Amino acid sequence: MTLLRVDGLGKHYGSTPVFANVRFSVAPGEFVAIVGDSGVGKSTLLNCLAGLDTWDTGSITQGATDLGQLDDTARALWRRAHVGFVFQAFHVLPHLDVAQNVALPLMLLGQSEPERVQHMLTAVGLQGLGARLPQQLSGGQLQRVAIARALVHRPALLLADEPTGNLDPTTATRVMDLLLAQTREHGASLVLVTHSDAAAARADRVLRLTADGIAPH
């Protein structure tokens, strides 16, 4: 059974190729890490998987959904229901408190589930901090907020772009522990883009992206 399938994906900016002939699949509940040299297009590939960026050749399917056949509105609705994101820069909203930031994916789906939000805050070790604003938290705490927000709506696919890149090694290890534990608990598939050998070593599979395609690392 395949959750995500990428077949012959190619992307270029003008006449400059980014990558080509990218083929891989991700099974339900699998953790796949993608590594590669700087500038090879790892974050661009992740954005394509989320339907946030376009591609020039090939296809991306999630379950029975072919992302290439969806218009922008349909992609946004698909992403809202099926995808969670964890970014290096956290991307929490500074004017919302912690609980409101975590609840955002549910709000976008028209759901109000404060008990689920509180459960996620407890799961990531932020119980009692729901009323705090982001500027009152450390970097490690902010990344925990991002993990809780990414998983609160129980997406099938979690996409993480250098989620430990702004953290010290000890905090990075704790965040990876948390990310993996929560991803496993929710049964989500995780695709992680990283420069960190330590983070990649935790994956079920490691793939290396080059300009010519992708292959086991």
Secondary structure in CASP SS format (residue, H / E / C, confidence):
PFRMAT SS
TARGET T0000
AUTHOR 0000-0000-0000
METHOD secondary structure of the structure
MODEL  1
M C 1.00
T C 1.00
L C 1.00
L E 1.00
R E 1.00
V E 1.00
D E 1.00
G E 1.00
L E 1.00
G E 1.00
K E 1.00
H E 1.00
Y E 1.00
G C 1.00
S C 1.00
T E 1.00
P E 1.00
V E 1.00
F E 1.00
A E 1.00
N E 1.00
V E 1.00
R E 1.00
F E 1.00
S E 1.00
V E 1.00
A C 1.00
P C 1.00
G C 1.00
E C 1.00
F E 1.00
V E 1.00
A E 1.00
I E 1.00
V E 1.00
G C 1.00
D C 1.00
S C 1.00
G C 1.00
V C 1.00
G C 1.00
K H 1.00
S H 1.00
T H 1.00
L H 1.00
L H 1.00
N H 1.00
C H 1.00
L H 1.00
A C 1.00
G C 1.00
L C 1.00
D C 1.00
T C 1.00
W C 1.00
D C 1.00
T E 1.00
G E 1.00
S E 1.00
I E 1.00
T E 1.00
Q E 1.00
G C 1.00
A C 1.00
T E 1.00
D E 1.00
L H 1.00
G H 1.00
Q H 1.00
L C 1.00
D C 1.00
D H 1.00
T H 1.00
A H 1.00
R H 1.00
A H 1.00
L H 1.00
W H 1.00
R H 1.00
R H 1.00
A H 1.00
H H 1.00
V E 1.00
G E 1.00
F E 1.00
V E 1.00
F E 1.00
Q C 1.00
A C 1.00
F C 1.00
H C 1.00
V C 1.00
L C 1.00
P C 1.00
H C 1.00
L C 1.00
D C 1.00
V H 1.00
A H 1.00
Q H 1.00
N H 1.00
V H 1.00
A H 1.00
L H 1.00
P H 1.00
L H 1.00
M H 1.00
L H 1.00
L C 1.00
G C 1.00
Q C 1.00
S C 1.00
E C 1.00
P H 1.00
E H 1.00
R H 1.00
V H 1.00
Q H 1.00
H H 1.00
M H 1.00
L H 1.00
T H 1.00
A H 1.00
V C 1.00
G C 1.00
L C 1.00
Q C 1.00
G C 1.00
L C 1.00
G C 1.00
A C 1.00
R C 1.00
L C 1.00
P H 1.00
Q H 1.00
Q H 1.00
L C 1.00
S C 1.00
G H 1.00
G H 1.00
Q H 1.00
L H 1.00
Q H 1.00
R H 1.00
V H 1.00
A H 1.00
I H 1.00
A H 1.00
R H 1.00
A H 1.00
L H 1.00
V C 1.00
H C 1.00
R C 1.00
P C 1.00
A C 1.00
L E 1.00
L E 1.00
L E 1.00
A E 1.00
D E 1.00
E C 1.00
P C 1.00
T C 1.00
G C 1.00
N C 1.00
L C 1.00
D C 1.00
P H 1.00
T H 1.00
T H 1.00
A H 1.00
T H 1.00
R H 1.00
V H 1.00
M H 1.00
D H 1.00
L H 1.00
L H 1.00
L H 1.00
A H 1.00
Q H 1.00
T H 1.00
R H 1.00
E H 1.00
H H 1.00
G C 1.00
A C 1.00
S E 1.00
L E 1.00
V E 1.00
L E 1.00
V E 1.00
T C 1.00
H C 1.00
S C 1.00
D H 1.00
A H 1.00
A H 1.00
A H 1.00
A C 1.00
R C 1.00
A C 1.00
D C 1.00
R E 1.00
V E 1.00
L E 1.00
R E 1.00
L E 1.00
T E 1.00
A C 1.00
D C 1.00
G E 1.00
I E 1.00
A E 1.00
P E 1.00
H C 1.00
END
